């Protein structure tokens, strides 16, 4: 969970920063001040590294090696305060860092690192609270879907409203997709068009489990209704008067006050039904 560079540049402390290159899509998860000759042990992936360049080597060869070592730690961004120790970001270091995808910034010397750190951390905390609230709302919606035995369409509508983007059920994976588990069977997919952020990915993964429960429950009900229908029909054919109750007739979709005609369909299946025969009978039914 982090912040994009474009969002960070809206902060007062970074509004005057100059972006020089690198992958601007990298997410910042923390901010750290590092002014050491060997910064690698103190740098973590996803960090915004603030430095004055005081401990950076001045020799081009050593500076290039230094930049390679720093880039291997995969910081999201490196911001150098200028022009106290370097007039501008050293080109050799800029080329190495930007080439590895690290966003490179120049920060005016008069902007205190403490101000940058405070504003970035404050925004990160606010983002965590926002994400926590969204996760709570999504979790509550999924629990309501389970407890309320909602239909799959209702679940998808609820998810789409909460995420602000359409979520649909598909037979094949497109966009960002999460498979719906159905035991040993192959189910469909919950699909969110386009890219998904961390909350959306987590929401769809949890929703896929709920969708699997809903689909399995719907199938179980359909099978139960089919079996009840078979039993009721057998009772009618064999003349079991005790089977002609209002409740059973209603479950089979019949009205005992009405008159019906019975049609018989004979399937060309073997007497000892194989698994394929059972599947064919279910398909025709």
C-alpha positions in Angstrom: 0.0 0.0 0.0 1.6 3.3 -1.0 1.3 6.6 -2.7 1.9 7.5 -6.4 4.5 10.1 -7.2 1.9 12.4 -8.8 0.0 12.4 -5.5 3.1 13.1 -3.5 4.0 16.1 -5.7 0.7 17.7 -4.6 2.1 18.0 -1.0 3.4 21.5 -0.1 6.9 20.2 0.8 7.3 18.5 -2.6 5.4 20.9 -4.9 8.6 22.5 -5.9 10.5 19.3 -6.6 11.7 18.7 -10.1 11.2 15.3 -11.6 14.1 14.2 -13.8 13.2 10.7 -14.8 12.5 7.1 -13.8 9.3 5.2 -13.4 6.8 7.6 -12.1 4.2 4.9 -11.4 6.2 3.4 -8.5 4.4 3.4 -5.2 6.0 5.0 -2.1 5.4 3.1 1.1 7.8 5.0 3.4 10.1 8.0 3.5 13.7 7.8 4.9 16.6 10.2 5.2 19.9 8.5 4.2 23.2 10.4 4.1 25.8 7.6 4.5 28.7 6.5 2.3 27.2 3.1 2.1 23.4 3.6 2.1 22.4 0.1 0.9 21.7 -1.5 4.3 19.4 1.4 5.2 17.3 1.5 2.0 14.2 -0.7 1.5 12.1 -1.3 -1.6 9.3 1.3 -2.0 11.0 4.1 0.0 11.3 7.7 -0.9 15.0 8.3 -0.1 15.9 11.9 0.9 19.6 12.8 0.7 21.8 15.9 0.6 24.5 14.0 -1.3 27.0 14.9 1.3 28.5 11.3 1.5 28.2 10.6 -2.3 31.5 10.1 -4.1 32.6 12.8 -6.6 34.6 10.5 -8.9 32.4 9.5 -11.9 33.4 5.9 -11.8 32.8 5.5 -8.1 29.6 7.5 -8.3 28.3 5.2 -11.0 29.0 2.1 -8.9 27.4 3.9 -5.9 24.2 4.5 -7.9 24.1 0.9 -9.1 24.3 -0.3 -5.4 21.6 2.2 -4.5 19.3 1.1 -7.4 19.6 -2.6 -6.4 17.8 -1.8 -3.1 14.8 -0.8 -5.3 13.7 2.5 -3.7 10.7 4.1 -5.3 12.3 7.5 -5.5 15.5 9.3 -4.7 15.3 13.0 -4.0 18.5 15.0 -3.8 18.6 18.4 -2.1 20.4 20.9 -4.3 22.6 23.0 -4.7 24.6 22.7 -1.5 26.8 19.7 -2.3 25.7 19.1 -5.9 24.6 21.9 -8.2 22.3 19.4 -9.9 21.6 15.7 -9.8 24.8 14.1 -11.1 24.1 12.9 -14.7 25.9 9.6 -14.2 23.8 8.7 -11.1 20.7 10.0 -12.8 21.2 7.7 -15.8 21.8 4.6 -13.6 18.9 5.2 -11.2 16.4 6.2 -13.9 17.5 3.3 -16.1 16.6 1.0 -13.2 13.1 2.6 -12.9 13.9 4.6 -9.8 12.2 8.0 -9.9 14.7 10.8 -9.6 13.9 14.2 -8.1 15.7 17.5 -7.3 14.5 19.2 -4.2 15.3 22.8 -3.3 17.9 23.0 -0.5 15.8 25.3 1.7 12.9 22.8 2.1 13.5 20.9 5.4 13.6 17.1 5.2 11.5 17.1 8.4 8.7 18.8 6.6 8.8 16.3 3.7 8.9 13.4 6.1 6.0 14.7 8.2 3.8 15.4 5.2 4.5 12.1 3.4 3.9 10.0 6.5 0.8 11.9 7.4 -0.6 11.2 3.9 0.4 7.6 4.1 -1.4 7.2 7.4 -4.5 8.9 5.9 -4.4 6.5 3.0 -4.2 3.5 5.4 -7.3 4.8 7.2 -9.1 5.3 3.9 -8.2 1.7 2.8 -9.2 0.3 6.2 -12.6 1.9 5.9 -13.1 0.6 2.4 -12.1 -2.9 3.4 -14.5 -2.7 6.4 -17.4 -1.7 4.1 -16.6 -4.4 1.6 -16.2 -7.1 4.3 -19.6 -6.1 5.8 -21.2 -6.2 2.3 -19.8 -9.7 1.7 -21.1 -11.0 5.1 -24.5 -9.5 4.4 -24.5 -11.4 1.1 -23.7 -14.7 2.8 -26.1 -14.2 5.7 -28.9 -12.8 3.5 -28.5 -15.6 0.9 -28.4 -13.1 -1.9 -28.4 -14.0 -5.5 -25.2 -13.6 -7.5 -26.6 -10.7 -9.4 -27.3 -8.8 -6.2 -23.7 -9.5 -4.9 -22.3 -8.1 -8.2 -24.4 -5.0 -8.0 -23.4 -4.4 -4.4 -19.7 -4.8 -5.3 -20.0 -2.5 -8.3 -21.5 0.2 -6.1 -18.9 0.0 -3.4 -15.9 -0.1 -5.8 -17.4 2.5 -8.2 -16.6 0.2 -11.1 -18.6 -2.6 -12.8 -17.9 -6.1 -11.5 -19.3 -9.0 -13.6 -19.3 -12.8 -13.7 -17.7 -14.3 -16.8 -16.8 -17.7 -18.2 -13.3 -16.7 -19.3 -10.7 -14.4 -17.7 -10.5 -10.8 -19.0 -9.1 -7.7 -17.5 -8.4 -8.3 -13.8 -10.1 -11.7 -13.0 -10.3 -13.9 -10.0 -11.5 -17.5 -10.4 -14.6 -18.5 -8.5 -14.0 -21.8 -6.6 -16.5 -24.6 -7.0 -14.8 -27.6 -5.5 -13.4 -29.8 -8.2 -15.5 -28.1 -10.9 -14.3 -25.3 -13.0 -16.3 -22.2 -12.2 -16.4 -18.8 -13.8 -14.5 -15.6 -12.9 -15.2 -12.3 -11.2 -14.0 -9.7 -13.6 -13.1 -6.1 -13.0 -12.2 -4.2 -16.2 -8.8 -2.5 -16.3 -6.2 -2.3 -13.6 -7.1 -3.0 -9.9 -5.5 -1.5 -6.8 -4.7 -3.5 -3.7 -8.1 -3.0 -2.1 -9.9 -4.0 -5.3 -7.8 -7.1 -5.7 -8.4 -8.1 -2.1 -12.2 -7.4 -2.5 -12.5 -9.6 -5.6 -10.5 -12.4 -4.0 -12.8 -12.4 -1.0 -15.9 -11.9 -3.1 -14.9 -14.9 -5.3 -15.2 -17.2 -2.2 -18.7 -15.7 -1.5 -19.7 -16.1 -5.1 -18.6 -19.7 -5.0 -20.8 -20.3 -2.0 -23.8 -18.6 -3.8 -23.3 -20.6 -7.0 -22.9 -23.8 -5.1 -26.0 -23.1 -3.0 -28.0 -22.2 -6.2 -26.9 -25.5 -7.8 -27.8 -27.5 -4.7 -31.3 -25.9 -4.7 -31.8 -26.7 -8.3 -30.8 -30.3 -7.8 -33.1 -30.6 -4.8 -35.9 -29.1 -6.8 -35.2 -31.5 -9.6 -35.2 -34.5 -7.3 -38.4 -33.3 -5.7 -39.9 -33.0 -9.1 -38.9 -36.5 -10.1 -40.4 -37.9 -6.9 -43.6 -36.0 -7.3 -43.9 -37.1 -11.0 -43.3 -40.7 -10.1 -46.0 -40.5 -7.4 -48.5 -39.1 -10.0 -47.7 -41.8 -12.6 -48.1 -44.5 -10.0 -51.3 -43.1 -8.5 -50.0 -42.4 -5.0 -52.9 -40.2 -3.7 -51.0 -39.5 -0.5 -48.3 -37.7 -2.6 -50.9 -35.2 -3.9 -50.4 -32.7 -1.1 -50.7 -28.9 -1.7 -47.1 -28.4 -0.4 -45.5 -30.9 -2.9 -47.6 -29.7 -5.8 -46.6 -26.1 -5.1 -42.9 -27.0 -4.9 -43.3 -28.7 -8.3 -45.1 -25.6 -9.7 -48.5 -27.2 -10.0 -52.0 -26.1 -8.8 -54.2 -29.0 -7.6 -57.3 -27.0 -8.7 -56.1 -27.0 -12.3 -56.1 -29.7 -15.0 -52.9 -30.7 -16.8 -51.8 -32.8 -19.7 -48.7 -35.0 -19.2 -46.1 -35.4 -21.9 -43.6 -38.2 -21.8 -40.1 -37.8 -23.4 -38.1 -41.0 -23.9 -34.3 -40.5 -24.1 -32.3 -43.1 -26.0 -30.1 -44.0 -23.0 -29.0 -47.4 -21.7 -30.9 -49.0 -18.8 -27.9 -48.8 -16.5 -27.2 -45.1 -16.7 -23.6 -44.2 -17.0 -22.2 -40.9 -15.7 -22.5 -39.4 -19.2 -26.1 -40.6 -19.4 -26.9 -38.9 -16.0 -25.3 -35.7 -17.4 -27.4 -35.9 -20.5 -30.6 -36.5 -18.5 -29.8 -33.4 -16.4 -29.0 -31.4 -19.5 -32.3 -32.2 -21.1 -34.2 -31.6 -17.9 
